[in-house]
Amino acid sequence: MNDLSALLQNNPVFSILGEDDRKLMIQQARRHTYSKDETVILYGNVWPYIFLVGEGKVEALKESSDGRSLHVACFGKGELFWGLAFFHEDAPMPVTLEAREKSVLYLWARDTVLPIFLRNGQVSWEISRLMADRMQHASDLVEGLAFHPVAGRLARLLLDHFETAGDASISRYLTLDEMAARIGSTREMVCRALYSFSDKKLIEVTRTEFVLTDHEGLAQLSKGV
């Protein structure tokens, strides 16, 4: 559990705990390993747990009645998340959680850690700050869906990936369905937009990668210009 000890010490919520309470958190943690694309918990289930990502990535997805998915958030190593029932008894999960790659999660049930949280008042403050950040992310997501067309949202997604990679080419590791889930659209609309970008010489589309050919043009499109 040395890895968990380091994660707790580096996490803003848990770093304020005293040594005895951190040791207690380590003793009470339940370690779970998930395979790539394995479901952690389904939308609508009651799940009174809080978790810390030890390895890998966990994606939160919102699903529509017609089977479409919207990527809401992604949590990586050292990040914290919780089921709604951790704070509100019997409240159902508002999203489905899935492992995007092989992942390790450390879980704590509400009843086991609530006494620790209650005697460490600053934990509540740090969780409130984290919730505020998540609310801002949700606001930005809703704003993008409401006010930016599909082409603009896809252009922003591609630019984010080019900037993260620090290169003019990126591999096509996201499927059309996954790209659609990240921008709140369908695979058909994503496919059309990609080839529209290609026709306009903004990007080159190959079987294995996207190549950025007109950064300024793609940036203008991402802003709805």
LUMFIKOL-757215 format. One record per residue (C-alpha): x, y, z; residue in three letters. Coordinates in pm, whole numbers, padded with zeros to 5 digits, always signed. Example, Ala and Ser with C-alpha at 12.3 -4.5 7.8 and 13.67 -1.06 7.14 Angstrom:
BEGIN
+01230-00450+00780ALA+01367-00106+00714SER
END
This chain:
BEGIN
+00000+00000+00000MET+00299+00235-00035ASN+00150+00367-00360ASP-00175+00452-00184LEU+00012+00629+00094SER+00184+00853-00162ALA-00146+00920-00341LEU-00313+01025-00017LEU-00028+01257+00075GLN-00038+01424-00267ASN-00416+01464-00289ASN-00548+01804-00167PRO-00845+01643+00012VAL-00649+01376+00199PHE-00316+01552+00249SER-00457+01749+00542ILE-00531+01431+00739LEU-00304+01341+01028GLY-00077+01039+01003GLU-00308+00819+01211ASP-00612+00897+00995ASP-00416+00840+00674ARG-00309+00500+00806LYS-00672+00425+00887LEU-00771+00525+00532MET-00511+00284+00395ILE-00640+00001+00614GLN-01000+00061+00507GLN-00933+00099+00135ALA-01068-00163-00103ARG-00843-00209-00405ARG-01016-00301-00732HIS-00859-00367-01073THR-01058-00306-01391TYR-00984-00415-01747SER-00999-00175-02042LYS-01363-00079-02117ASP-01490-00257-01806GLU-01782-00089-01632THR-01715+00036-01281VAL-02077+00130-01204ILE-02386+00183-01419LEU-02603+00492-01443TYR-02900+00469-01206GLY-02739+00235-00954ASN-02699+00340-00591VAL-02326+00350-00517TRP-02222+00503-00181PRO-01847+00505-00243TYR-01568+00755-00289ILE-01263+00649-00491PHE-00911+00750-00576LEU-00756+00647-00908VAL-00436+00451-00845GLY-00360+00371-01209GLU-00525+00421-01546GLY-00823+00636-01642LYS-01193+00626-01561VAL-01446+00799-01785GLU-01786+00931-01681ALA-02053+00890-01949LEU-02408+01021-01974LYS-02634+00806-02191GLU-02947+00916-02378SER-03267+00717-02431SER-03171+00659-02796ASP-02839+00499-02701GLY-02603+00791-02757ARG-02328+00866-02505SER-02183+01196-02388LEU-01836+01210-02238HIS-01876+01410-01916VAL-01535+01378-01749ALA-01223+01164-01724CYS-01032+01092-01403PHE-00665+00994-01402GLY-00410+00883-01145LYS-00447+01061-00813GLY-00791+01206-00889GLU-01093+01169-00664LEU-01458+01098-00745PHE-01768+00969-00566TRP-02112+00821-00615GLY-02395+01062-00541LEU-02512+00822-00268ALA-02190+00897-00079PHE-02350+01231+00013PHE-02723+01163-00040HIS-02851+00826+00084GLU-03007+00609-00190ASP-02937+00870-00461ALA-02876+00698-00799PRO-02561+00748-01006MET-02612+01028-01262PRO-02346+00879-01493VAL-02192+00547-01593THR-01825+00501-01503LEU-01601+00297-01734GLU-01230+00217-01729ALA-01073+00361-02045ARG-00762+00150-01991GLU-00651-00105-01734LYS-00713+00077-01407SER-00675+00043-01032VAL-00921+00217-00799LEU-00908+00252-00422TYR-01262+00261-00286LEU-01403+00359+00052TRP-01762+00303+00160ALA-01943+00602+00306ARG-01993+00449+00650ASP-01626+00360+00694THR-01475+00700+00618VAL-01749+00940+00726LEU-01618+00950+01088PRO-01273+01045+00957ILE-01416+01323+00741PHE-01633+01459+01023LEU-01343+01495+01263ARG-01131+01666+01000ASN-01335+01972+00908GLY-01091+02093+00641GLN-01174+01783+00433VAL-01521+01933+00374SER-01363+02257+00253TRP-01132+02079+00010GLU-01417+01866-00126ILE-01624+02183-00171SER-01340+02338-00372ARG-01322+02024-00584LEU-01698+02033-00639MET-01672+02397-00750ALA-01410+02299-01009ASP-01635+02015-01134ARG-01932+02255-01156MET-01723+02494-01367GLN-01627+02205-01596HIS-01994+02107-01628ALA-02088+02469-01706SER-01824+02485-01981ASP-01951+02155-02122LEU-02313+02271-02131VAL-02211+02604-02286GLU-02023+02422-02561GLY-02317+02193-02637LEU-02568+02477-02633ALA-02384+02743-02830PHE-02128+02574-03055HIS-02215+02363-03361PRO-02083+02010-03402VAL-01804+02121-03637ALA-01680+02377-03384GLY-01685+02129-03098ARG-01498+01870-03305LEU-01241+02131-03414ALA-01180+02219-03046ARG-01141+01851-02957LEU-00883+01798-03232LEU-00692+02113-03138LEU-00679+02001-02774ASP-00529+01670-02881HIS-00276+01832-03115PHE-00172+02069-02835GLU-00143+01786-02582THR+00068+01582-02822ALA+00284+01883-02911GLY+00289+01764-03269ASP+00116+01829-03601ALA+00003+01468-03624SER-00192+01252-03380ILE-00287+00887-03396SER-00651+00791-03440ARG-00675+00615-03106TYR-01027+00747-03047LEU-01303+00573-03242THR-01575+00773-03416LEU-01814+00670-03139ASP-01571+00791-02871GLU-01521+01123-03049MET-01897+01161-03078ALA-01936+01093-02706ALA-01686+01366-02624ARG-01871+01633-02823ILE-02231+01518-02774GLY-02299+01411-03132SER-02324+01096-03347THR-02058+00899-03532ARG-02222+00994-03864GLU-02196+01367-03788MET-01835+01326-03672VAL-01746+01139-03991CYS-01902+01409-04209ARG-01728+01687-04018ALA-01388+01517-04041LEU-01409+01485-04416TYR-01538+01840-04441SER-01223+01950-04255PHE-01019+01744-04497SER-01192+01898-04803ASP-01117+02244-04663LYS-00749+02147-04617LYS-00765+02202-04241LEU-00644+01850-04166ILE-00537+01539-04353GLU-00722+01221-04259VAL-00545+00887-04301THR-00632+00541-04178ARG-00406+00577-03875THR-00371+00948-03799GLU-00488+01308-03831PHE-00238+01564-03962VAL-00289+01933-03888LEU-00238+02143-04203THR-00412+02472-04114ASP-00396+02552-03742HIS-00542+02902-03781GLU-00832+02776-03990GLY-00918+02501-03744LEU-00888+02747-03453ALA-01126+02989-03624GLN-01374+02708-03678LEU-01350+02605-03313SER-01459+02957-03215LYS-01754+02952-03455GLY-01594+03209-03681VAL
END
